Amino acid sequence: MEATMFRTPREAGIVLRHLREEAGLSQAVLAERAGVSKRWLVNFENGKPSVDMSLVMDAFAALGTAFDVVMDSAAQGEQR
């Protein structure tokens, strides 16, 4: 999968769901691999805004993915 940007927990949940489905994993299997509850994973994939970032990182890591931080050119323009 090519690089995908997200800016909100909802967008991150959508990306995670896509990666999980692409990998052919059920929510139960990914939750077990990531060390999170299935309920947490369901909530995250559905855009629950209050999520624990360490669990988010664990869920993505369980799919063999990592984060890159990039400067958003639109946001940079707003800061000037």
CYANA upper distance limits for C-alpha pairs under 8 A (distance plus 0.5 A):
  4 THR  CA     15 VAL  CA      8.11
  6 PHE  CA     11 GLU  CA      5.80
  6 PHE  CA     12 ALA  CA      6.10
  6 PHE  CA     15 VAL  CA      8.28
  7 ARG  CA     11 GLU  CA      7.01
  7 ARG  CA     12 ALA  CA      7.82
  8 THR  CA     12 ALA  CA      6.74
  8 THR  CA     49 PRO  CA      8.49
  9 PRO  CA     13 GLY  CA      6.60
  9 PRO  CA     44 PHE  CA      7.99
  9 PRO  CA     47 GLY  CA      6.53
  9 PRO  CA     48 LYS  CA      7.55
  9 PRO  CA     49 PRO  CA      6.08
  9 PRO  CA     50 SER  CA      8.37
  9 PRO  CA     51 VAL  CA      8.02
 10 ARG  CA     14 ILE  CA      6.87
 10 ARG  CA     44 PHE  CA      7.88
 10 ARG  CA     45 GLU  CA      7.76
 10 ARG  CA     46 ASN  CA      7.37
 10 ARG  CA     47 GLY  CA      4.29
 10 ARG  CA     48 LYS  CA      7.15
 10 ARG  CA     49 PRO  CA      7.17
 11 GLU  CA     15 VAL  CA      6.77
 11 GLU  CA     47 GLY  CA      7.76
 12 ALA  CA     16 LEU  CA      6.63
 12 ALA  CA     45 GLU  CA      8.28
 12 ALA  CA     47 GLY  CA      8.46
 13 GLY  CA     17 ARG  CA      6.59
 13 GLY  CA     44 PHE  CA      5.79
 13 GLY  CA     45 GLU  CA      4.48
 13 GLY  CA     46 ASN  CA      6.91
 13 GLY  CA     47 GLY  CA      6.25
 14 ILE  CA     18 HIS  CA      6.71
 14 ILE  CA     45 GLU  CA      6.25
 14 ILE  CA     46 ASN  CA      7.89
 14 ILE  CA     47 GLY  CA      8.03
 15 VAL  CA     19 LEU  CA      6.73
 16 LEU  CA     20 ARG  CA      6.54
 16 LEU  CA     45 GLU  CA      7.30
 16 LEU  CA     59 ALA  CA      8.36
 16 LEU  CA     60 PHE  CA      7.20
 17 ARG  CA     21 GLU  CA      6.58
 17 ARG  CA     45 GLU  CA      6.32
 18 HIS  CA     22 GLU  CA      6.48
 19 LEU  CA     23 ALA  CA      6.63
 19 LEU  CA     63 LEU  CA      7.82
 20 ARG  CA     24 GLY  CA      6.82
 20 ARG  CA     25 LEU  CA      5.99
 20 ARG  CA     26 SER  CA      7.80
 20 ARG  CA     27 GLN  CA      8.23
 20 ARG  CA     30 LEU  CA      7.82
 20 ARG  CA     63 LEU  CA      7.58
 21 GLU  CA     25 LEU  CA      6.39
 21 GLU  CA     26 SER  CA      7.90
 23 ALA  CA     63 LEU  CA      8.31
 25 LEU  CA     29 VAL  CA      6.64
 25 LEU  CA     30 LEU  CA      6.82
 26 SER  CA     30 LEU  CA      6.83
 27 GLN  CA     31 ALA  CA      6.42
 27 GLN  CA     38 LYS  CA      6.79
 27 GLN  CA     41 LEU  CA      7.38
 27 GLN  CA     42 VAL  CA      7.76
 28 ALA  CA     32 GLU  CA      6.71
 28 ALA  CA     38 LYS  CA      6.01
 29 VAL  CA     33 ARG  CA      6.74
 30 LEU  CA     34 ALA  CA      6.49
 30 LEU  CA     59 ALA  CA      7.79
 30 LEU  CA     62 ALA  CA      7.49
 30 LEU  CA     63 LEU  CA      8.28
 31 ALA  CA     35 GLY  CA      6.41
 31 ALA  CA     36 VAL  CA      5.48
 31 ALA  CA     37 SER  CA      6.14
 31 ALA  CA     38 LYS  CA      5.79
 31 ALA  CA     41 LEU  CA      6.83
 31 ALA  CA     59 ALA  CA      7.77
 32 GLU  CA     36 VAL  CA      6.80
 32 GLU  CA     37 SER  CA      7.69
 32 GLU  CA     38 LYS  CA      8.24
 33 ARG  CA     59 ALA  CA      8.40
 33 ARG  CA     62 ALA  CA      6.37
 34 ALA  CA     55 LEU  CA      8.30
 34 ALA  CA     58 ASP  CA      5.86
 34 ALA  CA     59 ALA  CA      5.36
 34 ALA  CA     60 PHE  CA      8.45
 34 ALA  CA     61 ALA  CA      7.93
 34 ALA  CA     62 ALA  CA      5.67
 35 GLY  CA     58 ASP  CA      7.98
 35 GLY  CA     59 ALA  CA      8.40
 36 VAL  CA     40 TRP  CA      7.04
 36 VAL  CA     41 LEU  CA      7.50
 36 VAL  CA     55 LEU  CA      7.47
 36 VAL  CA     59 ALA  CA      8.17
 37 SER  CA     41 LEU  CA      6.94
 38 LYS  CA     42 VAL  CA      6.63
 39 ARG  CA     43 ASN  CA      6.65
 40 TRP  CA     44 PHE  CA      6.60
 41 LEU  CA     45 GLU  CA      6.55
 42 VAL  CA     46 ASN  CA      6.65
 43 ASN  CA     47 GLY  CA      6.93
 43 ASN  CA     48 LYS  CA      5.89
 44 PHE  CA     48 LYS  CA      5.78
 44 PHE  CA     49 PRO  CA      8.26
 44 PHE  CA     51 VAL  CA      7.51
 51 VAL  CA     55 LEU  CA      8.15
 51 VAL  CA     56 VAL  CA      7.79
 52 ASP  CA     56 VAL  CA      6.92
 53 MET  CA     57 MET  CA      6.69
 54 SER  CA     58 ASP  CA      6.70
 55 LEU  CA     59 ALA  CA      6.63
 56 VAL  CA     60 PHE  CA      6.88
 57 MET  CA     61 ALA  CA      6.49
 57 MET  CA     66 ALA  CA      8.25
 58 ASP  CA     62 ALA  CA      6.61
 59 ALA  CA     63 LEU  CA      7.39
 60 PHE  CA     64 GLY  CA      7.20
 60 PHE  CA     65 THR  CA      5.94
 60 PHE  CA     66 ALA  CA      7.15
 61 ALA  CA     65 THR  CA      5.61
 61 ALA  CA     66 ALA  CA      6.67
 71 MET  CA     75 ALA  CA      8.33
 71 MET  CA     76 GLN  CA      7.81
 72 ASP  CA     76 GLN  CA      6.73
 73 SER  CA     77 GLY  CA      6.85
 74 ALA  CA     78 GLU  CA      7.11
 75 ALA  CA     79 GLN  CA      6.97
 76 GLN  CA     80 ARG  CA      7.28
